[in-house]
Amino acid sequence: MPENDSIHYDVVIIGAGAAGLMCAATAAGRGKNTIVLDHANKMAKKVLMSGGGKCNFTNMYVEPENFLSQNPHFCKSALSRYTQWDFISLVDKYGIEYYEKELGQLFCKQSSKEIRDLLLNECQKVNARIQLKCDVLSVKPVQDGFTIDTSLGQYKCNSLIIATGGLSIPTMGASGFGYQIAEQFGHKIVETGAGLTPLTFKGKLLQQFIELAGNSARCRVSCGGQSFTNAVLFTHKGLSGPAILQISNYWKKGDYLEVNWMPDLDIDEWLSKGISQRPEALLRTLLATEFSQTIANFICRLIGFDKKLKQIDHKEKLHIINLLENWRIFPDDVEGYRVAEVTLGGVDTSEISSKTFESQRQSGLYFIGEVLDVTGHLGGFNFQWAWASGYAAGQYV
Ligand SMILES: Cc1cc2nc3c(=O)[nH]c(=O)nc-3n(C[C@H](O)[C@H](O)[C@H](O)COP(=O)(O)OP(=O)(O)OC[C@H]3O[C@@H](n4cnc5c(N)ncnc54)[C@H](O)[C@@H]3O)c2cc1C
């Protein structure tokens, strides 16, 4: 028999992910009688699978510029009140070992389970309850709060927090539930899309790239006024790797990507040196000093010729430099929610308080984490947003 919880709670949180659990621990820590409801069979599934099982739990260089939103100022208040250093000191308190992988990204040395256990323990020590396998059927506003009908019976509360995340990876429990609730109370939804996702090619272009599958190169990739320098991985479907996941947040169908194949070099100087020092070498041999031979051959095909370096004339040299610096490529699509790490767009922040996360349309209703129109770059920023927004709302409910 399912348990019928008819108790009245101060706070009901829907979604036992990063934001919901942080909010539960904070609210219950302030003496609020708190329960978290989730339809999944496990809590914090995305924490567990994140960072390749090592959870990139924050970043040492968090700035508002690392977040996309129609209102770029919305994230500032919460991020400044619960910073990366606050979460790092919590991680330290639990003796969890971590390391910086690159660019300030902090990962667990052992396992992302340690972050899940930290969240669970933070909830348990202040008696925040977590109820899994609970399908929420409806939410109704009543005087001084809400009633929530679920597969396990009815819950009543004064404050209702929606922490149901975005649409990415439906097999992990993702649903559009948070958007439905937002719309029920008259909130607008900023158009959603798959973020931090690989880009795909089709047809002739895909055929052209297929031989590169498995190869990678450090490139600077630009689109929509943004640039990221990191690894680009060629796959059987198109492009992936950190630089591509990052730029996918800014890419729209029909846009091209501009790729600098050698972002750390002065390409003119590098090529001139090659020509004077190795005149008998072929262009593809020189390129293979910087790339795998497969990529070097591919770049030669893009350039349109391969010849001894001493045979390259001035016009050809400019053509090579231009292609290595500003190669344009038109991806066909994003790979989509099945593999996307985040959801772009979400609940419009214009009617949500950036201080308390309470709805300005419905007193006692709060939205936190990824369900909101706030999306972080790759590198621990999305969890930092979950911690910061969860903490901020937990302080006010
Ligand atoms: C593969 C992958 C790797 C990632 N790696 C990183 C990383 O290393 N670093 C980083 O910063 N970010 C990473 N992210 C992004 C990060 O996981 C999310 O941004 C973050 O989890 C969002 O937290 P949240 O609490 O808002 O939502 P979620 O963590 O998605 O939690 C939402 C919860 O709500 C529940 N829920 C949904 N619908 C309902 C419903 N109808 N009823 C009841 N419960 C519901 C879900 O089951 C889930 O438990 C990764 C994402 C993915 C998919």
The ligand as an ORCA input file, in Angstrom:
! r2SCAN-3c Opt
* xyz 0 1
  C      25.137     13.802    -18.399
  C      25.152     15.084    -17.629
  C      26.309     15.497    -17.013
  C      26.342     16.716    -16.328
  N      27.506     17.087    -15.724
  C      27.541     18.265    -15.058
  C      28.724     18.643    -14.348
  O      29.693     17.872    -14.251
  N      28.725     19.871    -13.741
  C      27.637     20.716    -13.783
  O      27.700     21.804    -13.213
  N      26.499     20.351    -14.390
  C      26.428     19.150    -15.013
  N      25.266     18.774    -15.627
  C      24.082     19.664    -15.514
  C      23.459     19.464    -14.114
  O      23.293     18.086    -13.883
  C      22.104     20.166    -14.022
  O      22.191     21.495    -14.452
  C      21.594     20.129    -12.571
  O      21.443     18.789    -12.189
  C      20.269     20.859    -12.444
  O      19.819     20.697    -11.134
  P      18.260     20.762    -10.799
  O      18.145     20.343     -9.378
  O      17.696     22.030    -11.240
  O      17.604     19.637    -11.741
  P      17.868     18.075    -11.754
  O      19.170     17.733    -11.171
  O      17.573     17.656    -13.162
  O      16.753     17.479    -10.775
  C      15.389     17.518    -11.107
  C      14.688     16.443    -10.305
  O      13.300     16.604    -10.510
  C      12.711     15.335    -10.705
  N      11.481     15.514    -11.481
  C      11.358     15.904    -12.766
  N      10.065     15.913    -13.113
  C       9.346     15.517    -12.025
  C       7.974     15.305    -11.786
  N       7.064     15.504    -12.751
  N       7.598     14.888    -10.555
  C       8.508     14.650     -9.581
  N       9.836     14.832     -9.758
  C      10.254     15.266    -10.967
  C      13.774     14.535    -11.432
  O      13.568     13.143    -11.255
  C      15.045     15.027    -10.757
  O      15.391     14.266     -9.637
  C      25.188     17.542    -16.274
  C      24.012     17.104    -16.857
  C      23.975     15.885    -17.516
  C      22.682     15.438    -18.121
*
